[in-house]
Amino acid sequence: MPELANDGGAILVVDDDASLREQIVALLRDAGYRTLGAANGREALDVLETLTPKLILLDLSMPVMDGWQFLAEREHHRAARQAAVVLLSGMSFIRDAPGVAGFLTKPIRPESLLDYARRFCGRELRTSQG
């Protein structure tokens, strides 16, 4: 994975489904966002040792450390506390998710994903030319 600048503008995608994670990363990168992926909450916490993202896209159901455990642990990590968290889930509604800024239902609509990226990270750095 490419190394990203620690400028606070990155997006961290945390999902154990490698295909979905890479699709999300590719979509966001194509839109010009600095993006990095992690396969579970533990990997995400390791990434947060060197990266301060503005947005964390977080799956809830993962091995090793699930999204709920990550949310509990994020209180101990300054970088994670500062980032907005948007949950990714196959469930249509999530209750009792304190500190979460939003929710995307799988399958994820690209327009909704990009709306959250713009909301928390600003406009795309590159735009498509027709």
C-alpha positions as protocol buffer text, in pm:
chain_id: "A"
residue {
  index: 1
  type: MET
  ca { x: 0 y: 0 z: 0 }
}
residue {
  index: 2
  type: PRO
  ca { x: 126 y: 347 z: -77 }
}
residue {
  index: 3
  type: GLU
  ca { x: 236 y: 563 z: 210 }
}
residue {
  index: 4
  type: LEU
  ca { x: 11 y: 860 z: 277 }
}
residue {
  index: 5
  type: ALA
  ca { x: 98 y: 1203 z: 405 }
}
residue {
  index: 6
  type: ASN
  ca { x: -10 y: 1258 z: 764 }
}
residue {
  index: 7
  type: ASP
  ca { x: -204 y: 1574 z: 687 }
}
residue {
  index: 8
  type: GLY
  ca { x: -536 y: 1484 z: 843 }
}
residue {
  index: 9
  type: GLY
  ca { x: -715 y: 1468 z: 508 }
}
residue {
  index: 10
  type: ALA
  ca { x: -712 y: 1094 z: 455 }
}
residue {
  index: 11
  type: ILE
  ca { x: -995 y: 841 z: 464 }
}
residue {
  index: 12
  type: LEU
  ca { x: -947 y: 503 z: 635 }
}
residue {
  index: 13
  type: VAL
  ca { x: -1165 y: 218 z: 506 }
}
residue {
  index: 14
  type: VAL
  ca { x: -1198 y: -67 z: 759 }
}
residue {
  index: 15
  type: ASP
  ca { x: -1367 y: -380 z: 622 }
}
residue {
  index: 16
  type: ASP
  ca { x: -1271 y: -748 z: 621 }
}
residue {
  index: 17
  type: ASP
  ca { x: -1422 y: -803 z: 274 }
}
residue {
  index: 18
  type: ALA
  ca { x: -1109 y: -737 z: 67 }
}
residue {
  index: 19
  type: SER
  ca { x: -1299 y: -696 z: -260 }
}
residue {
  index: 20
  type: LEU
  ca { x: -1542 y: -441 z: -116 }
}
residue {
  index: 21
  type: ARG
  ca { x: -1264 y: -259 z: 71 }
}
residue {
  index: 22
  type: GLU
  ca { x: -1056 y: -226 z: -246 }
}
residue {
  index: 23
  type: GLN
  ca { x: -1360 y: -109 z: -447 }
}
residue {
  index: 24
  type: ILE
  ca { x: -1428 y: 165 z: -192 }
}
residue {
  index: 25
  type: VAL
  ca { x: -1060 y: 263 z: -179 }
}
residue {
  index: 26
  type: ALA
  ca { x: -1043 y: 276 z: -561 }
}
residue {
  index: 27
  type: LEU
  ca { x: -1361 y: 483 z: -590 }
}
residue {
  index: 28
  type: LEU
  ca { x: -1236 y: 735 z: -333 }
}
residue {
  index: 29
  type: ARG
  ca { x: -888 y: 752 z: -485 }
}
residue {
  index: 30
  type: ASP
  ca { x: -1035 y: 802 z: -833 }
}
residue {
  index: 31
  type: ALA
  ca { x: -1227 y: 1096 z: -685 }
}
residue {
  index: 32
  type: GLY
  ca { x: -897 y: 1236 z: -556 }
}
residue {
  index: 33
  type: TYR
  ca { x: -912 y: 1144 z: -188 }
}
residue {
  index: 34
  type: ARG
  ca { x: -614 y: 1002 z: 1 }
}
residue {
  index: 35
  type: THR
  ca { x: -738 y: 660 z: 109 }
}
residue {
  index: 36
  type: LEU
  ca { x: -600 y: 361 z: 297 }
}
residue {
  index: 37
  type: GLY
  ca { x: -761 y: 28 z: 385 }
}
residue {
  index: 38
  type: ALA
  ca { x: -748 y: -201 z: 689 }
}
residue {
  index: 39
  type: ALA
  ca { x: -895 y: -552 z: 720 }
}
residue {
  index: 40
  type: ASN
  ca { x: -1012 y: -521 z: 1082 }
}
residue {
  index: 41
  type: GLY
  ca { x: -1021 y: -290 z: 1382 }
}
residue {
  index: 42
  type: ARG
  ca { x: -678 y: -401 z: 1506 }
}
residue {
  index: 43
  type: GLU
  ca { x: -514 y: -313 z: 1174 }
}
residue {
  index: 44
  type: ALA
  ca { x: -703 y: 17 z: 1177 }
}
residue {
  index: 45
  type: LEU
  ca { x: -564 y: 104 z: 1522 }
}
residue {
  index: 46
  type: ASP
  ca { x: -214 y: 22 z: 1395 }
}
residue {
  index: 47
  type: VAL
  ca { x: -267 y: 255 z: 1096 }
}
residue {
  index: 48
  type: LEU
  ca { x: -380 y: 529 z: 1334 }
}
residue {
  index: 49
  type: GLU
  ca { x: -36 y: 527 z: 1496 }
}
residue {
  index: 50
  type: THR
  ca { x: 98 y: 704 z: 1185 }
}
residue {
  index: 51
  type: LEU
  ca { x: -208 y: 847 z: 1009 }
}
residue {
  index: 52
  type: THR
  ca { x: -469 y: 1097 z: 1128 }
}
residue {
  index: 53
  type: PRO
  ca { x: -768 y: 1058 z: 896 }
}
residue {
  index: 54
  type: LYS
  ca { x: -1065 y: 1292 z: 877 }
}
residue {
  index: 55
  type: LEU
  ca { x: -1302 y: 1004 z: 804 }
}
residue {
  index: 56
  type: ILE
  ca { x: -1314 y: 637 z: 905 }
}
residue {
  index: 57
  type: LEU
  ca { x: -1550 y: 410 z: 712 }
}
residue {
  index: 58
  type: LEU
  ca { x: -1606 y: 120 z: 953 }
}
residue {
  index: 59
  type: ASP
  ca { x: -1760 y: -222 z: 902 }
}
residue {
  index: 60
  type: LEU
  ca { x: -1911 y: -368 z: 1219 }
}
residue {
  index: 61
  type: SER
  ca { x: -1875 y: -741 z: 1160 }
}
residue {
  index: 62
  type: MET
  ca { x: -1507 y: -838 z: 1126 }
}
residue {
  index: 63
  type: PRO
  ca { x: -1272 y: -1097 z: 1273 }
}
residue {
  index: 64
  type: VAL
  ca { x: -984 y: -1012 z: 1510 }
}
residue {
  index: 65
  type: MET
  ca { x: -1141 y: -682 z: 1624 }
}
residue {
  index: 66
  type: ASP
  ca { x: -1490 y: -591 z: 1509 }
}
residue {
  index: 67
  type: GLY
  ca { x: -1628 y: -244 z: 1459 }
}
residue {
  index: 68
  type: TRP
  ca { x: -1789 y: -230 z: 1804 }
}
residue {
  index: 69
  type: GLN
  ca { x: -1456 y: -316 z: 1970 }
}
residue {
  index: 70
  type: PHE
  ca { x: -1282 y: -56 z: 1753 }
}
residue {
  index: 71
  type: LEU
  ca { x: -1533 y: 209 z: 1864 }
}
residue {
  index: 72
  type: ALA
  ca { x: -1461 y: 122 z: 2228 }
}
residue {
  index: 73
  type: GLU
  ca { x: -1082 y: 133 z: 2174 }
}
residue {
  index: 74
  type: ARG
  ca { x: -1087 y: 454 z: 1969 }
}
residue {
  index: 75
  type: GLU
  ca { x: -1131 y: 658 z: 2286 }
}
residue {
  index: 76
  type: HIS
  ca { x: -767 y: 577 z: 2369 }
}
residue {
  index: 77
  type: HIS
  ca { x: -636 y: 704 z: 2034 }
}
residue {
  index: 78
  type: ARG
  ca { x: -631 y: 1076 z: 1961 }
}
residue {
  index: 79
  type: ALA
  ca { x: -632 y: 1026 z: 1584 }
}
residue {
  index: 80
  type: ALA
  ca { x: -938 y: 801 z: 1602 }
}
residue {
  index: 81
  type: ARG
  ca { x: -1126 y: 1036 z: 1835 }
}
residue {
  index: 82
  type: GLN
  ca { x: -1075 y: 1327 z: 1594 }
}
residue {
  index: 83
  type: ALA
  ca { x: -1201 y: 1139 z: 1287 }
}
residue {
  index: 84
  type: ALA
  ca { x: -1565 y: 1118 z: 1188 }
}
residue {
  index: 85
  type: VAL
  ca { x: -1685 y: 755 z: 1181 }
}
residue {
  index: 86
  type: VAL
  ca { x: -1939 y: 631 z: 928 }
}
residue {
  index: 87
  type: LEU
  ca { x: -2058 y: 275 z: 980 }
}
residue {
  index: 88
  type: LEU
  ca { x: -2078 y: 27 z: 692 }
}
residue {
  index: 89
  type: SER
  ca { x: -2327 y: -255 z: 744 }
}
residue {
  index: 90
  type: GLY
  ca { x: -2556 y: -501 z: 574 }
}
residue {
  index: 91
  type: MET
  ca { x: -2812 y: -419 z: 842 }
}
residue {
  index: 92
  type: SER
  ca { x: -3062 y: -150 z: 752 }
}
residue {
  index: 93
  type: PHE
  ca { x: -3045 y: 27 z: 1089 }
}
residue {
  index: 94
  type: ILE
  ca { x: -2794 y: 40 z: 1373 }
}
residue {
  index: 95
  type: ARG
  ca { x: -2900 y: 145 z: 1722 }
}
residue {
  index: 96
  type: ASP
  ca { x: -2684 y: 273 z: 2002 }
}
residue {
  index: 97
  type: ALA
  ca { x: -2371 y: 366 z: 1811 }
}
residue {
  index: 98
  type: PRO
  ca { x: -2234 y: 656 z: 2018 }
}
residue {
  index: 99
  type: GLY
  ca { x: -1998 y: 897 z: 1850 }
}
residue {
  index: 100
  type: VAL
  ca { x: -2087 y: 780 z: 1500 }
}
residue {
  index: 101
  type: ALA
  ca { x: -2144 y: 1048 z: 1236 }
}
residue {
  index: 102
  type: GLY
  ca { x: -2333 y: 842 z: 981 }
}
residue {
  index: 103
  type: PHE
  ca { x: -2435 y: 510 z: 836 }
}
residue {
  index: 104
  type: LEU
  ca { x: -2408 y: 347 z: 492 }
}
residue {
  index: 105
  type: THR
  ca { x: -2604 y: 32 z: 413 }
}
residue {
  index: 106
  type: LYS
  ca { x: -2436 y: -236 z: 201 }
}
residue {
  index: 107
  type: PRO
  ca { x: -2442 y: -256 z: -92 }
}
residue {
  index: 108
  type: ILE
  ca { x: -2298 y: 92 z: -80 }
}
residue {
  index: 109
  type: ARG
  ca { x: -2419 y: 347 z: -331 }
}
residue {
  index: 110
  type: PRO
  ca { x: -2119 y: 540 z: -473 }
}
residue {
  index: 111
  type: GLU
  ca { x: -2309 y: 871 z: -459 }
}
residue {
  index: 112
  type: SER
  ca { x: -2378 y: 828 z: -86 }
}
residue {
  index: 113
  type: LEU
  ca { x: -2017 y: 734 z: -19 }
}
residue {
  index: 114
  type: LEU
  ca { x: -1889 y: 1039 z: -204 }
}
residue {
  index: 115
  type: ASP
  ca { x: -2140 y: 1259 z: -19 }
}
residue {
  index: 116
  type: TYR
  ca { x: -1983 y: 1154 z: 313 }
}
residue {
  index: 117
  type: ALA
  ca { x: -1631 y: 1205 z: 174 }
}
residue {
  index: 118
  type: ARG
  ca { x: -1720 y: 1559 z: 66 }
}
residue {
  index: 119
  type: ARG
  ca { x: -1893 y: 1631 z: 396 }
}
residue {
  index: 120
  type: PHE
  ca { x: -1597 y: 1536 z: 612 }
}
residue {
  index: 121
  type: CYS
  ca { x: -1296 y: 1578 z: 382 }
}
residue {
  index: 122
  type: GLY
  ca { x: -1396 y: 1853 z: 143 }
}
residue {
  index: 123
  type: ARG
  ca { x: -1437 y: 1842 z: -230 }
}
residue {
  index: 124
  type: GLU
  ca { x: -1259 y: 1594 z: -451 }
}
residue {
  index: 125
  type: LEU
  ca { x: -906 y: 1690 z: -541 }
}
residue {
  index: 126
  type: ARG
  ca { x: -954 y: 1583 z: -903 }
}
residue {
  index: 127
  type: THR
  ca { x: -1268 y: 1597 z: -1112 }
}
residue {
  index: 128
  type: SER
  ca { x: -1366 y: 1397 z: -1417 }
}
residue {
  index: 129
  type: GLN
  ca { x: -1337 y: 1575 z: -1749 }
}
residue {
  index: 130
  type: GLY
  ca { x: -1594 y: 1476 z: -2013 }
}
